[in-house]
Amino acid sequence: MAGLRNPKASAAFAQLRPQGKKSKPRFQQPTRLLSTPLPSKTLFHSTGHPMSTKEKLSKQFKELIAMEPTVRGSIPTNPLDDENLVPLSEWRTRVINLLNVVLPKNNPILKSVASLNFQSNLNEKVDELFGALRGVQADFESGLFESLQKRIEAEMSVNFLEQAEQLLKEKDNHHYSYIPAAVLAGAIVEKSLRSLCERNDPPIKTVKPNGQPKAMNALIDDLKKAEVLDEIWSKQLKAWADIRNAAAHGRTEAIKPDQVKSMIGAIPSFLTQFMK
């Protein structure tokens, strides 16, 4: 309730809120597609379980590569004929959109594909596009980018934990600094729980039927039902969820600095065991 909020704690937590406008997406979905019918767009297995993100991307790779006969058949004899270049340009847009999702932002392959123009040597450039697409597909299917994503997530978690630890060290100057530290630590745990759900086979839904994100306790329950978490870890994670929720709502009377310190100290063990 509003009457229980601590103004000093709220002020400390406010320092963590992002400033400025939301960033725009790095790419836009094409508004037109090739007229050739595409494979089924279903995002579910025959068993009714939703596809994982990796399966959806893998499906997109296969669809774009399967369009090779249509793409090559659409190459105009006159490269300056802009109208006849529309199907080819639309296919390239879909390729760039997919690579934007899979590859790091400054990857040279992505830059090379995005910089291609269709003013000359169309057959050679289409060869280059299909070569890049197949090469990235092979690395993606081998798990190369998945491993990279896990390393990135691990590095981010370590960075946020260091920030939380630094906030605890500032308690002499900021009496309620353990509040944003608890919120930050809780965010790390929540992000890890969502990743565990997405990686599970079959994937565990992280949103409610109405589209709203599931709360931490619901994610924990789902992971326990899937036998990803045991009883001990379930109780520990729910205790951390209580600390995070109390801190996020400024209920300073519900938590103590030592509890936050213990939470931050134990999170690395959780990440090591489950986020390999």
N, C-alpha and C positions, 0 to 999 in steps of 0.2 A: 504494500500500500504506500501511497505517496507520503503519508505521515511518518513512515519508518525510514525514509531515505536520509542519509547523512549528507549534508551539503558539501563537506570537505572531501568525502569519498567520491561524490559525483563529480567534483571538480577535478580530482586526480584521474578518474576514469575518462573524463572528457579529453584529456591530452592524447588518448589513443585514437580518437575518432579521425578518420581521413578528412582532409580538407580539399576544397575545390570540386570541380565538376567530375562526373564519371567519365572515364576515357572511352573513346569511341572504338568499336570493333575494328580489327586490323583489315578485315576484308568484308565485302558484301556478297551475298548470294546472287548469282545471275538471275535476271528476271525472265530469260528465255532459255529454252532447252532444245536440243536436237529433236527433230520430229520423230526419229526412230524410237519405237517403244523400248523402254528400259526394263530390266528385270524387276521382279516384284520388290516393292519398297517396304515390305513388312519388316518390322523391327523386333519380331518375336520368333522364337524357335517353334518347331512343330509341337513341342511339349507345352507351349503357352508361356514359357519363361522369357522375360525380356532379354534382348541381346546386350552383351557388355559393350563398353565403348570400343574396345579393341576389335570386337566382331563387327561392329557397325563400320568402322574404318576399313577393315579388311574387305568387307562387302563392297564398299565404295571403290577401292582399288580394282577389284575384279570387274566391276561394272564399266569403269572407264577404259580399262584395257580391252574388254570385250567389244568395245565400240570402234576398234581399230579399222575394220572394213568400211564402216560408215564414214569414219573421219577421213580416211584416205580417198574414198569415193567422192567426198565433198570438196577436195582440193580443186580450185578453179584453174583453168589454163592461163588466165590473166590475173596475176596477183594484185593488180590495181583495181580489180572489180570488187569494190567494197561489199556490195550486196551478196555476192557469192561467198564472201569470206565469213559471213555471219555464223553458219554452223560450226566452222572450224574455230572461230574466236570463242564461241560459247563453250565448246569442249575444253579449250585451253583454260578458260576462266574456272571451270570446275576442277581442272587439274591443279591450278594455282591455289584454289580454296582448300583443297585436300592437303596439299603440301604445306600450306600455312598452318594447318592444325597439327601435322605430324612432325615437321622439322623445326629446329630452333630458328628464331627470328632472323639471325644473320647468316644462316647456312648458305654457302656459295651456290648450291644446286638451286635453291629457291630463287636467289637473285638472278641466276642465269636464265631460268625458265621465265621469270617475270619480265626480263628485259628483251626477250625474243620479239622481233617484229615480223610481219608477214608481207613485206614489200618485195621480197625476192627469195629465190631458193626455197620454195615452200616444202618440197618433198624432203629436203635435207633437215629442215627445221622440225617437221613432223617426226622424222626419225629420231631427232635429238630429244623431243618431248617424250616419245614412247620409251626411249632408252632410259631417261631420267625417271620416268614413272615406274618402270619395271625394277630399276635398281633400288629405288626407295622402298618399293613394295617388298623386295627380298629382305632388306635390312629390317623392315617393320615386322614381317612375319617371323624373323629369327629372334625377335625380342630385344633387338639393339636399342630401340627408342624407349621401350618400356623400362629397361634397366636405367637408361638416362633419366627418365622421369622420376624413378624411385630415388635416384641420387640427388636430383634437384629438390624433391620433397624433403629428403633427409637433411640436406644442407639448410633449407628454410626453417625446419623445425629446430635445428641446433641454434640458428641465428635468433629465433624468437625466444628460445629458452634462455639464451645469454642476456637478452633484453629484460626478460622477467627477473633473472637473478640480479641484474643491475638495479632494477627498481627496488628490490628488497634491500640492497645495500644502501639505498638513499633514505632509509627510514628515519635517520637522524634529522634530515632536513624536511622530509615529507612524511608526517606521521601515518598517513593512510596510503602510502605507496604500495603496500601489499595488496590493495584492492585491484588496481590495474594489472599488477603482476599475476594475480589469480585469474583475471579475465583472459590475459594473454596466454597463460599456461593452458587454460581450459579450451581456448581456440585451437591450440595445437592438438589436444586430445580429440576434439570434435572432428577436425579435419582428418585425423588418422582413422577415426571410426568410419567416416564416410568412404575413405579410400578402401578400407577393409571390406565394406559392403559391396563396393563396385568391383573389387577383384574376386569376390567369392564366385564360385561356380555351382549353381547359377547365381547371377548378381542379385543382391538384396536391394530392394527399393529404398531410397533415402528420402523420398517425399511421400506425403499423404495423398489420398485420392483427390483432395482439393488442390493439389499442387504445392502446398506449403511444406517446407523442410521438416523432417521429423526431428523431434527433440533428442538430446543425447541419450536419455534413459530408454527411449524407444529403439534407438540404434543398438544400444547395448543388449536389450532383450532379444532383438532379432539375431544378433551375432551369437548370442548364447544358444538360441534355438537351432541355429545352423551348426552348433558345436565348434565355432571358431574360438569362443571364450569359454572358460570353465567358471565354476561358481565363485572361486576366489577372485579372479580378475573382474568378474561382473560386479561383485560387491565393491571392490576397490575403485573401479571406474565410476560407479554410481556415487560413491563418496566424493570423488573429484567433480562430478557433475553438480552435486549439491553446493560445493565450494564455489564453483564458477558461477552458478546461478545466483547465489547469495551476493557475490561480489558485483555481478552485473546489475543487480537491483539495489546496490548500496546498502545491503543489510549487514553492516559491519559487526553488529552484535552476534551474528550467527557464525562468524569465522574468526580465527586468530592467526596472527602472522606465522606462528610455528606450523600451523596446518598448511599454509601456502608454501612455506619453505620445504616441508616434507613432500608435498605434492610435486614441486618442481624438481626435487632431488630424485624422485622415483620415476618420473616420466621417461627418462632415458632407458630404463629397463624395459618399460612397455614398448617403446619404439624399437629397441633391439630385438625383442622377441617376436613382434608381430609385423613390423614394417620392413623386413629384409628385402 
